[in-house]
Amino acid sequence: QVQLVESGGGLVQAGGSLRLSCAASESIFNMGWYRQAPGKQRELVAVITRLGSTNYADSFKGRFAISRDNAKNTVYLQMNSLKPEDTAVYYCNANGFISGGTYSTFWGQGTQVTVSS
């Protein structure tokens, strides 16, 4: 079982920036971020592989940047030019083959991001 611990959410004014962090208890190939706004479905923000390959949902290209530190098993999401519509719970996701050879998917507990106008 991989544990994911998120941090970095909070309240920010429109136009501001936040950086989210998610630390995994062990190395896992794919890590990423999703978000869920009130009354909406959870949606992909961005993902990154252990090799550094990234994929972003179109809505976030240019404003958000995903990165990871493999030595720390940590993925980051730098969010710039935040808008009130970015208000959501942001969830860390990790998936891949873990010790024991099982392919699994894990979710963090979520961190609230609130952008005020």
C-alpha positions, 0 to 999 in steps of 0.5 A: 500500500502506497501512502500519499501525503499532500500539502500546500493548499490554501486560500489565495487571491485571484492572480496568485500562485500556490505550489502543491506537494505530494509525497509517496511512501515508496517509488511509483512510476506515474504520479499526478494531480486531479481536481474536483470542484463542487458539483463537478466530476473529478478531472485530470490536471496533469501527470508525470512519469518517473522518467519525467514525461508529462501530460496536461489537460488542455485547460491547464497548459501554460498556467500549471506546471507539474514536476517531481523529485524522484529521490523524495518520491514527491510530485509538485504542482505549481499553479500560477495565475489562479482564477476563482474557477480553480477553486477545488479539492486537488487530489494526488494520484499515483499508479504503477507496479509496486513492491510485490508486482501488483499494478495499483492506483492510489489517491491522496486525501485531497487538499483544498484550494480556494481562489478568491476574486 
